[in-house]
Amino acid sequence: MRSILRLYLNRFLGLYEVARGRGQYDSQERNIALLYVEIAAASVMTAAANFNSAFALRLGASNALIGLMTSLPALITMLGMIPASAIVERQQKRWPMMLRSLEITRLLWFPLVLIPWVVPQPYQAPAFVALLTFRFLPILVFSAGFDSALADMVPPRLRAQVFSWRNIIATAAVIVSLALVRPWLELAVFPLNYQVVYLIGGIAGMVSQVFLRRIQVPDSLPRVPAERRRGMSLRAMRDAVAGNRQYVRFLTNSLVANSGAYLASPLYILYYVRTLNASDGWIATATLAANIAAMVGYVVWRRFLPRLGESKTLRGTFPLTGLYPLLIALSGSLNGVILVILWYGVISPGLNLSHYNTLLEVCPQARRPTYISVYSSVNNAFAFVLPLLAVALANRFGIVPVMAAASVLWVVGGLMFSLNRVQVDDPSRHPA
């Protein structure tokens, strides 16, 4: 075991040297190394963000506020992504502007640490949710352009490998972080336990920023609109879907399946804490288990995806993962939940990789920021409404029936990828 850990540590240190500009490597190889190193640092911040819902509950958040914490970012994304993508497409030097957007967002993380000290207790949870939500405004520009920039950095034949390794590194970093965080959350007093975790996460996010600045992204050909007109968002949406049958199929199928996921999203933490009385330490353990399973999943799917192809993998994993909310609801115990989390963690990387690669394929390269933003905006319209609806339904009918309904919707959407097939090449099987 030690020899394996030493091997991977040496490999990561080698990547770090490449990222620093050492050795004879071209810009593409160095960019990929930087993508690997920065995600390791960023994932420490992600590990801290895994406790957002738990921290809000400890600060006194109600069920409705937890629903808003899930829904409001989706509303911002729904309204802002298409205008943000239009801004990105008009820029020749997109990367510096995107990085400024991300940097502002990460700097706004640090005030979260101060909330228990500077905000009166009755208002701490609303202030926490409000600041988390506000952070989604500056990141719109980065979000609108990053997927397109990533697709330009990494050729199609390498995407499955690079995206898999990024996720493996990310989950490994989260696993290490959570392993260290778990005893700290149990032993330290509240709110200091959460404050230290959030402070370390914020510092790690700024370290990631340093490596992102070193990535060399070529200038883009700016897309200047022929005329400035009102209703740009609606027109951009129509332009993005008109005449692209495969994109419409992908969007429709994904929207149905994702609606099930959105409906279930605020209920997990409520079920764990309100119904099963989960502690902070157990939440850390569950998150740790999810990331260990995901890391195993990405290792497995990195090998199997090129053999199966995106289309077959997507059709198989989407309906299978749809059982997740139902299995969680039927688990009946914290130990049962852990088993379901492990199962889902191994399967879901296959879905994530195949779905993301297919999204990039159905989007024309020249308009990729707008196409991706339309996809995000339409989905986020549902991601705004459905968590609020889920909490209201759960208050009336109970958490378990609503999670079962979410599973049905998720599975039906997954099956639509077999009935309403998206016909594009499998990028992992067709080198560019």
Kinemage of the C-alpha trace (Angstrom):
@kinemage 1
@onewidth
@group {chain A} dominant
@subgroup {mainchain}
@vectorlist {calphas} color= white
{ca met a 1} P 0.000 0.000 0.000
{ca arg a 2} L 2.812 2.393 0.898
{ca ser a 3} L 4.592 1.663 -2.385
{ca ile a 4} L 1.409 2.470 -4.339
{ca leu a 5} L 0.929 5.726 -2.446
{ca arg a 6} L 4.580 6.615 -2.991
{ca leu a 7} L 4.228 5.895 -6.725
{ca tyr a 8} L 1.229 8.203 -7.109
{ca leu a 9} L 2.858 10.881 -4.959
{ca asn a 10} L 5.934 10.819 -7.190
{ca arg a 11} L 3.726 11.073 -10.267
{ca phe a 12} L 1.926 14.069 -8.823
{ca leu a 13} L 5.235 15.737 -7.938
{ca gly a 14} L 6.302 15.138 -11.533
{ca leu a 15} L 3.146 16.880 -12.730
{ca tyr a 16} L 3.944 19.764 -10.402
{ca glu a 17} L 7.380 20.143 -11.988
{ca val a 18} L 5.829 20.157 -15.471
{ca ala a 19} L 3.271 22.721 -14.308
{ca arg a 20} L 6.098 24.948 -13.077
{ca gly a 21} L 7.624 24.943 -16.559
{ca arg a 22} L 10.413 22.435 -15.964
{ca gly a 23} L 11.493 20.084 -18.756
{ca gln a 24} L 10.881 20.014 -22.502
{ca tyr a 25} L 7.101 19.953 -22.796
{ca asp a 26} L 4.833 21.714 -25.246
{ca ser a 27} L 2.071 24.098 -24.184
{ca gln a 28} L -0.654 21.442 -24.440
{ca glu a 29} L 1.208 19.057 -22.124
{ca arg a 30} L 1.928 21.868 -19.675
{ca asn a 31} L -1.693 23.017 -19.731
{ca ile a 32} L -2.884 19.496 -18.946
{ca ala a 33} L -0.407 19.242 -16.062
{ca leu a 34} L -1.655 22.586 -14.724
{ca leu a 35} L -5.250 21.351 -14.982
{ca tyr a 36} L -4.275 18.364 -12.848
{ca val a 37} L -2.410 20.371 -10.202
{ca glu a 38} L -4.965 23.167 -9.855
{ca ile a 39} L -7.858 20.740 -9.364
{ca ala a 40} L -6.004 19.186 -6.429
{ca ala a 41} L -5.947 22.551 -4.647
{ca ala a 42} L -9.461 23.514 -5.728
{ca ser a 43} L -10.815 20.243 -4.370
{ca val a 44} L -9.777 21.147 -0.837
{ca met a 45} L -12.184 24.059 -1.187
{ca thr a 46} L -14.762 21.658 -2.621
{ca ala a 47} L -14.355 19.449 0.444
{ca ala a 48} L -15.203 22.420 2.649
{ca ala a 49} L -18.192 23.306 0.453
{ca asn a 50} L -19.590 19.820 1.038
{ca phe a 51} L -20.574 21.044 4.504
{ca asn a 52} L -22.590 24.069 3.332
{ca ser a 53} L -25.963 22.485 4.087
{ca ala a 54} L -24.797 21.015 7.388
{ca phe a 55} L -23.276 24.336 8.484
{ca ala a 56} L -26.496 26.144 7.560
{ca leu a 57} L -28.541 23.670 9.612
{ca arg a 58} L -26.230 24.102 12.615
{ca leu a 59} L -26.658 27.867 12.274
{ca gly a 60} L -30.425 27.389 12.556
{ca ala a 61} L -31.618 27.112 8.952
{ca ser a 62} L -35.180 25.903 8.409
{ca asn a 63} L -36.201 23.329 5.804
{ca ala a 64} L -37.452 26.145 3.579
{ca leu a 65} L -34.117 27.969 3.815
{ca ile a 66} L -32.273 24.785 2.835
{ca gly a 67} L -34.558 24.594 -0.200
{ca leu a 68} L -33.747 28.209 -1.070
{ca met a 69} L -30.024 27.517 -0.697
{ca thr a 70} L -30.396 24.914 -3.430
{ca ser a 71} L -32.775 26.903 -5.642
{ca leu a 72} L -31.470 30.472 -5.636
{ca pro a 73} L -28.107 29.681 -7.291
{ca ala a 74} L -30.052 27.888 -10.010
{ca leu a 75} L -32.202 31.002 -10.537
{ca ile a 76} L -29.098 33.176 -10.906
{ca thr a 77} L -27.564 30.724 -13.351
{ca met a 78} L -30.802 30.457 -15.324
{ca leu a 79} L -31.064 34.224 -15.765
{ca gly a 80} L -27.380 34.997 -16.148
{ca met a 81} L -25.680 32.256 -18.153
{ca ile a 82} L -26.831 33.243 -21.649
{ca pro a 83} L -25.948 36.958 -21.236
{ca ala a 84} L -22.619 35.879 -19.702
{ca ser a 85} L -21.899 33.581 -22.651
{ca ala a 86} L -22.622 36.447 -25.046
{ca ile a 87} L -20.061 38.557 -23.184
{ca val a 88} L -17.508 35.740 -23.356
{ca glu a 89} L -18.041 35.131 -27.083
{ca arg a 90} L -17.387 38.808 -27.858
{ca gln a 91} L -13.954 38.703 -26.193
{ca gln a 92} L -10.696 37.953 -27.955
{ca lys a 93} L -8.829 37.362 -24.681
{ca arg a 94} L -11.382 35.314 -22.776
{ca trp a 95} L -9.208 33.521 -20.228
{ca pro a 96} L -8.005 36.566 -18.187
{ca met a 97} L -11.574 37.854 -17.872
{ca met a 98} L -12.804 34.423 -16.798
{ca leu a 99} L -10.075 34.165 -14.161
{ca arg a 100} L -11.015 37.545 -12.690
{ca ser a 101} L -14.576 36.290 -12.404
{ca leu a 102} L -13.435 33.177 -10.534
{ca glu a 103} L -11.049 35.120 -8.298
{ca ile a 104} L -13.789 37.476 -7.088
{ca thr a 105} L -15.989 34.470 -6.325
{ca arg a 106} L -13.268 32.776 -4.305
{ca leu a 107} L -12.434 35.922 -2.357
{ca leu a 108} L -16.097 36.139 -1.330
{ca trp a 109} L -15.671 32.748 0.357
{ca phe a 110} L -13.679 34.210 3.249
{ca pro a 111} L -16.506 36.322 4.789
{ca leu a 112} L -18.378 33.053 5.429
{ca val a 113} L -15.824 32.357 8.160
{ca leu a 114} L -16.777 35.553 9.990
{ca ile a 115} L -20.564 35.142 10.022
{ca pro a 116} L -20.797 33.413 13.452
{ca trp a 117} L -18.773 36.271 14.966
{ca val a 118} L -20.257 39.363 13.301
{ca val a 119} L -23.905 38.460 12.606
{ca pro a 120} L -26.492 38.124 15.421
{ca gln a 121} L -27.560 34.508 15.943
{ca pro a 122} L -31.135 34.744 14.536
{ca tyr a 123} L -29.753 36.086 11.244
{ca gln a 124} L -26.685 33.868 10.854
{ca ala a 125} L -28.300 31.178 8.694
{ca pro a 126} L -30.013 33.700 6.344
{ca ala a 127} L -26.746 35.650 6.050
{ca phe a 128} L -24.833 32.455 5.272
{ca val a 129} L -27.297 31.437 2.543
{ca ala a 130} L -27.418 34.989 1.143
{ca leu a 131} L -23.629 35.206 0.801
{ca leu a 132} L -23.374 31.737 -0.734
{ca thr a 133} L -26.026 32.768 -3.242
{ca phe a 134} L -24.406 36.129 -4.031
{ca arg a 135} L -21.173 34.352 -4.950
{ca phe a 136} L -22.924 32.868 -7.980
{ca leu a 137} L -23.123 36.297 -9.633
{ca pro a 138} L -19.430 36.925 -10.360
{ca ile a 139} L -18.737 33.305 -11.316
{ca leu a 140} L -21.213 33.446 -14.222
{ca val a 141} L -18.555 34.614 -16.667
{ca phe a 142} L -16.143 31.842 -15.687
{ca ser a 143} L -18.868 29.213 -15.830
{ca ala a 144} L -20.055 30.396 -19.246
{ca gly a 145} L -16.618 30.012 -20.807
{ca phe a 146} L -14.797 27.266 -18.907
{ca asp a 147} L -16.323 24.210 -20.586
{ca ser a 148} L -15.604 25.672 -24.001
{ca ala a 149} L -12.048 26.591 -22.980
{ca leu a 150} L -11.515 23.098 -21.590
{ca ala a 151} L -12.732 21.555 -24.847
{ca asp a 152} L -10.259 23.735 -26.762
{ca met a 153} L -7.366 22.816 -24.446
{ca val a 154} L -7.943 19.068 -24.611
{ca pro a 155} L -8.396 17.290 -27.983
{ca pro a 156} L -11.366 14.881 -28.222
{ca arg a 157} L -9.202 11.735 -28.187
{ca leu a 158} L -7.711 12.756 -24.813
{ca arg a 159} L -10.846 14.072 -23.115
{ca ala a 160} L -11.935 10.833 -21.444
{ca gln a 161} L -8.417 10.340 -20.072
{ca val a 162} L -7.841 13.934 -18.958
{ca phe a 163} L -11.309 14.425 -17.476
{ca ser a 164} L -11.028 11.075 -15.679
{ca trp a 165} L -7.664 11.965 -14.174
{ca arg a 166} L -8.914 15.387 -13.121
{ca asn a 167} L -11.771 13.722 -11.295
{ca ile a 168} L -9.502 11.065 -9.783
{ca ile a 169} L -7.130 13.744 -8.480
{ca ala a 170} L -10.069 15.824 -7.262
{ca thr a 171} L -11.648 12.965 -5.353
{ca ala a 172} L -8.286 11.929 -3.894
{ca ala a 173} L -7.779 15.480 -2.606
{ca val a 174} L -11.291 15.540 -1.159
{ca ile a 175} L -10.729 12.144 0.490
{ca val a 176} L -7.541 13.303 2.205
{ca ser a 177} L -9.216 16.550 3.264
{ca leu a 178} L -12.265 14.794 4.692
{ca ala a 179} L -10.127 12.229 6.509
{ca leu a 180} L -8.422 15.115 8.303
{ca val a 181} L -11.640 17.096 8.790
{ca arg a 182} L -13.764 14.342 10.317
{ca pro a 183} L -12.073 14.121 13.756
{ca trp a 184} L -11.704 17.905 13.855
{ca leu a 185} L -15.440 18.451 13.352
{ca glu a 186} L -16.212 15.968 16.135
{ca leu a 187} L -13.673 17.241 18.675
{ca ala a 188} L -13.630 21.016 18.156
{ca val a 189} L -16.409 23.256 19.427
{ca phe a 190} L -19.004 24.810 17.141
{ca pro a 191} L -18.673 27.134 15.235
{ca leu a 192} L -14.852 27.087 15.379
{ca asn a 193} L -14.795 23.606 13.838
{ca tyr a 194} L -16.533 24.805 10.684
{ca gln a 195} L -14.713 28.151 10.584
{ca val a 196} L -11.276 26.517 10.422
{ca val a 197} L -12.434 24.135 7.683
{ca tyr a 198} L -13.806 27.028 5.626
{ca leu a 199} L -10.665 29.131 6.123
{ca ile a 200} L -8.374 26.337 4.899
{ca gly a 201} L -10.703 25.729 1.958
{ca gly a 202} L -10.547 29.386 0.963
{ca ile a 203} L -6.741 29.439 1.063
{ca ala a 204} L -6.616 26.305 -1.096
{ca gly a 205} L -8.922 27.975 -3.613
{ca met a 206} L -6.477 30.850 -3.998
{ca val a 207} L -3.608 28.380 -4.519
{ca ser a 208} L -5.630 26.872 -7.368
{ca gln a 209} L -5.955 30.368 -8.787
{ca val a 210} L -2.155 30.674 -9.024
{ca phe a 211} L -1.911 27.603 -11.263
{ca leu a 212} L -4.896 28.610 -13.401
{ca arg a 213} L -3.142 31.885 -14.230
{ca arg a 214} L -0.246 29.901 -15.741
{ca ile a 215} L -2.427 28.086 -18.275
{ca gln a 216} L -1.824 29.371 -21.806
{ca val a 217} L -5.085 29.728 -23.688
{ca pro a 218} L -4.892 31.062 -27.265
{ca asp a 219} L -6.894 34.118 -28.215
{ca ser a 220} L -10.343 33.453 -29.603
{ca leu a 221} L -12.013 34.909 -32.655
{ca pro a 222} L -14.578 37.245 -31.091
{ca arg a 223} L -18.131 36.875 -32.285
{ca val a 224} L -19.546 40.345 -32.855
{ca pro a 225} L -23.331 40.387 -33.169
{ca ala a 226} L -24.641 41.943 -36.382
{ca glu a 227} L -26.975 44.126 -34.368
{ca arg a 228} L -27.709 44.790 -30.768
{ca arg a 229} L -31.300 43.897 -30.103
{ca arg a 230} L -33.641 43.351 -27.195
{ca gly a 231} L -34.634 39.914 -26.171
{ca met a 232} L -31.137 38.602 -26.842
{ca ser a 233} L -31.535 35.740 -24.412
{ca leu a 234} L -34.647 34.359 -26.104
{ca arg a 235} L -33.167 34.822 -29.550
{ca ala a 236} L -29.896 33.209 -28.492
{ca met a 237} L -31.843 30.293 -27.106
{ca arg a 238} L -33.774 29.843 -30.345
{ca asp a 239} L -30.580 30.152 -32.390
{ca ala a 240} L -28.881 27.510 -30.268
{ca val a 241} L -31.556 24.866 -30.739
{ca ala a 242} L -32.769 25.630 -34.271
{ca gly a 243} L -31.657 23.074 -36.812
{ca asn a 244} L -29.643 20.987 -34.325
{ca arg a 245} L -31.774 17.913 -33.792
{ca gln a 246} L -29.211 16.028 -31.710
{ca tyr a 247} L -28.793 18.980 -29.359
{ca val a 248} L -32.579 19.178 -28.855
{ca arg a 249} L -32.740 15.448 -28.107
{ca phe a 250} L -29.865 15.685 -25.650
{ca leu a 251} L -31.407 18.697 -23.927
{ca thr a 252} L -34.868 17.112 -23.681
{ca asn a 253} L -33.668 13.759 -22.350
{ca ser a 254} L -31.297 15.372 -19.864
{ca leu a 255} L -33.946 17.796 -18.650
{ca val a 256} L -36.374 15.015 -17.724
{ca ala a 257} L -33.717 12.948 -15.951
{ca asn a 258} L -32.136 15.940 -14.234
{ca ser a 259} L -35.551 17.020 -12.957
{ca gly a 260} L -35.603 13.902 -10.805
{ca ala a 261} L -32.166 14.746 -9.456
{ca tyr a 262} L -33.205 18.352 -8.742
{ca leu a 263} L -36.365 17.214 -6.954
{ca ala a 264} L -34.335 15.000 -4.626
{ca ser a 265} L -31.402 17.377 -4.096
{ca pro a 266} L -32.511 19.247 -0.920
{ca leu a 267} L -33.982 16.140 0.711
{ca tyr a 268} L -30.816 14.128 1.308
{ca ile a 269} L -29.414 16.325 4.081
{ca leu a 270} L -32.884 16.716 5.630
{ca tyr a 271} L -33.312 12.938 5.649
{ca tyr a 272} L -29.870 12.380 7.168
{ca val a 273} L -30.127 15.025 9.899
{ca arg a 274} L -33.862 15.310 10.649
{ca thr a 275} L -34.883 11.656 10.179
{ca leu a 276} L -31.743 9.618 10.904
{ca asn a 277} L -30.120 12.103 13.358
{ca ala a 278} L -26.766 12.166 11.557
{ca ser a 279} L -23.887 13.920 13.327
{ca asp a 280} L -21.271 16.224 11.784
{ca gly a 281} L -18.788 13.367 11.937
{ca trp a 282} L -21.152 11.031 10.083
{ca ile a 283} L -21.720 13.644 7.366
{ca ala a 284} L -17.948 13.837 6.917
{ca thr a 285} L -17.788 10.028 6.798
{ca ala a 286} L -20.560 9.836 4.190
{ca thr a 287} L -18.861 12.461 2.047
{ca leu a 288} L -15.569 10.601 2.424
{ca ala a 289} L -17.230 7.340 1.354
{ca ala a 290} L -18.796 9.041 -1.666
{ca asn a 291} L -15.451 10.366 -2.814
{ca ile a 292} L -13.603 7.081 -2.284
{ca ala a 293} L -16.235 5.305 -4.369
{ca ala a 294} L -16.089 8.026 -7.023
{ca met a 295} L -12.302 7.753 -7.270
{ca val a 296} L -12.615 4.001 -7.797
{ca gly a 297} L -15.349 4.683 -10.338
{ca tyr a 298} L -13.247 7.117 -12.345
{ca val a 299} L -10.333 4.667 -12.419
{ca val a 300} L -12.661 1.945 -13.723
{ca trp a 301} L -14.547 4.106 -16.227
{ca arg a 302} L -11.330 5.643 -17.556
{ca arg a 303} L -10.575 2.176 -18.944
{ca phe a 304} L -14.080 1.064 -19.900
{ca leu a 305} L -15.419 4.236 -21.524
{ca pro a 306} L -13.188 3.999 -24.648
{ca arg a 307} L -14.320 0.378 -25.068
{ca leu a 308} L -18.043 0.963 -24.567
{ca gly a 309} L -18.290 4.461 -25.991
{ca glu a 310} L -20.226 7.436 -24.646
{ca ser a 311} L -23.571 6.473 -26.180
{ca lys a 312} L -23.816 2.982 -24.698
{ca thr a 313} L -22.462 4.140 -21.324
{ca leu a 314} L -24.933 7.019 -21.163
{ca arg a 315} L -27.904 4.786 -21.988
{ca gly a 316} L -26.910 2.278 -19.315
{ca thr a 317} L -25.853 4.476 -16.407
{ca phe a 318} L -28.501 7.218 -16.517
{ca pro a 319} L -31.526 5.039 -15.613
{ca leu a 320} L -29.427 2.988 -13.191
{ca thr a 321} L -28.303 6.035 -11.206
{ca gly a 322} L -31.930 7.164 -11.101
{ca leu a 323} L -32.550 4.561 -8.404
{ca tyr a 324} L -30.326 6.525 -6.007
{ca pro a 325} L -32.971 8.678 -4.224
{ca leu a 326} L -35.287 5.683 -3.804
{ca leu a 327} L -32.541 3.471 -2.375
{ca ile a 328} L -31.485 6.230 0.035
{ca ala a 329} L -35.079 6.649 1.203
{ca leu a 330} L -35.512 2.894 1.708
{ca ser a 331} L -32.167 2.391 3.471
{ca gly a 332} L -33.676 3.117 6.902
{ca ser a 333} L -30.342 3.558 8.674
{ca leu a 334} L -27.114 5.503 8.425
{ca asn a 335} L -25.169 2.328 7.632
{ca gly a 336} L -27.594 1.526 4.831
{ca val a 337} L -27.152 5.023 3.438
{ca ile a 338} L -23.372 4.518 3.314
{ca leu a 339} L -23.809 1.337 1.255
{ca val a 340} L -26.060 3.132 -1.241
{ca ile a 341} L -23.609 6.034 -1.442
{ca leu a 342} L -20.765 3.614 -2.238
{ca trp a 343} L -22.810 1.946 -4.986
{ca tyr a 344} L -23.774 5.262 -6.544
{ca gly a 345} L -20.227 6.593 -6.305
{ca val a 346} L -18.870 3.773 -8.465
{ca ile a 347} L -21.601 4.024 -11.143
{ca ser a 348} L -22.003 7.801 -11.461
{ca pro a 349} L -18.533 8.582 -12.929
{ca gly a 350} L -19.518 6.627 -16.036
{ca leu a 351} L -22.577 8.850 -16.367
{ca asn a 352} L -20.640 12.050 -15.688
{ca leu a 353} L -17.927 11.351 -18.265
{ca ser a 354} L -20.240 10.098 -21.014
{ca his a 355} L -22.802 12.866 -20.471
{ca tyr a 356} L -20.217 15.663 -20.444
{ca asn a 357} L -18.398 14.382 -23.532
{ca thr a 358} L -21.710 14.033 -25.373
{ca leu a 359} L -22.678 17.589 -24.435
{ca leu a 360} L -19.443 18.874 -25.969
{ca glu a 361} L -20.110 16.856 -29.134
{ca val a 362} L -23.651 18.157 -29.730
{ca cys a 363} L -22.484 21.778 -29.368
{ca pro a 364} L -20.939 23.402 -32.486
{ca gln a 365} L -17.416 24.532 -31.649
{ca ala a 366} L -17.874 28.116 -32.842
{ca arg a 367} L -20.932 28.679 -30.608
{ca arg a 368} L -20.073 26.303 -27.788
{ca pro a 369} L -20.269 28.885 -24.938
{ca thr a 370} L -23.809 29.872 -25.946
{ca tyr a 371} L -24.977 26.297 -26.523
{ca ile a 372} L -23.652 25.179 -23.147
{ca ser a 373} L -25.152 28.252 -21.488
{ca val a 374} L -28.556 27.530 -23.019
{ca tyr a 375} L -28.342 23.971 -21.705
{ca ser a 376} L -27.370 25.281 -18.274
{ca ser a 377} L -30.058 27.981 -18.210
{ca val a 378} L -32.897 25.655 -19.193
{ca asn a 379} L -31.842 23.059 -16.637
{ca asn a 380} L -31.397 25.677 -13.938
{ca ala a 381} L -34.939 26.910 -14.453
{ca phe a 382} L -36.021 23.493 -13.189
{ca ala a 383} L -33.236 23.415 -10.606
{ca phe a 384} L -34.713 26.607 -9.136
{ca val a 385} L -38.333 25.460 -8.919
{ca leu a 386} L -38.043 21.770 -8.065
{ca pro a 387} L -36.061 21.951 -4.784
{ca leu a 388} L -38.610 24.424 -3.411
{ca leu a 389} L -41.415 22.156 -4.579
{ca ala a 390} L -39.652 19.151 -3.027
{ca val a 391} L -39.468 20.781 0.407
{ca ala a 392} L -43.136 21.816 0.234
{ca leu a 393} L -44.197 18.314 -0.821
{ca ala a 394} L -41.998 16.710 1.839
{ca asn a 395} L -43.573 18.869 4.541
{ca arg a 396} L -47.000 17.616 3.461
{ca phe a 397} L -46.433 14.006 2.372
{ca gly a 398} L -43.091 13.133 3.954
{ca ile a 399} L -39.547 12.882 2.617
{ca val a 400} L -39.649 9.237 1.494
{ca pro a 401} L -42.592 9.515 -0.967
{ca val a 402} L -41.067 12.589 -2.614
{ca met a 403} L -37.691 10.865 -2.999
{ca ala a 404} L -39.465 7.886 -4.582
{ca ala a 405} L -41.207 10.205 -7.056
{ca ala a 406} L -37.861 11.826 -7.853
{ca ser a 407} L -36.418 8.404 -8.654
{ca val a 408} L -39.252 7.618 -11.061
{ca leu a 409} L -38.672 10.871 -12.939
{ca trp a 410} L -34.899 10.308 -13.026
{ca val a 411} L -35.243 6.738 -14.365
{ca val a 412} L -37.766 7.768 -17.034
{ca gly a 413} L -35.425 10.501 -18.258
{ca gly a 414} L -32.553 8.046 -18.338
{ca leu a 415} L -34.569 5.586 -20.421
{ca met a 416} L -35.340 8.361 -22.903
{ca phe a 417} L -31.709 8.189 -24.049
{ca ser a 418} L -32.584 4.726 -25.416
{ca leu a 419} L -35.978 5.718 -26.850
{ca asn a 420} L -34.972 9.155 -28.167
{ca arg a 421} L -31.347 8.492 -29.066
{ca val a 422} L -28.708 11.178 -29.436
{ca gln a 423} L -26.728 10.182 -32.519
{ca val a 424} L -23.212 11.618 -32.384
{ca asp a 425} L -19.777 10.052 -32.606
{ca asp a 426} L -18.253 8.676 -29.424
{ca pro a 427} L -15.236 11.004 -28.984
{ca ser a 428} L -13.324 8.538 -26.807
{ca arg a 429} L -13.528 5.939 -29.608
{ca his a 430} L -12.945 8.255 -32.570
{ca pro a 431} L -9.618 10.130 -32.231
{ca ala a 432} L -9.526 13.598 -33.728
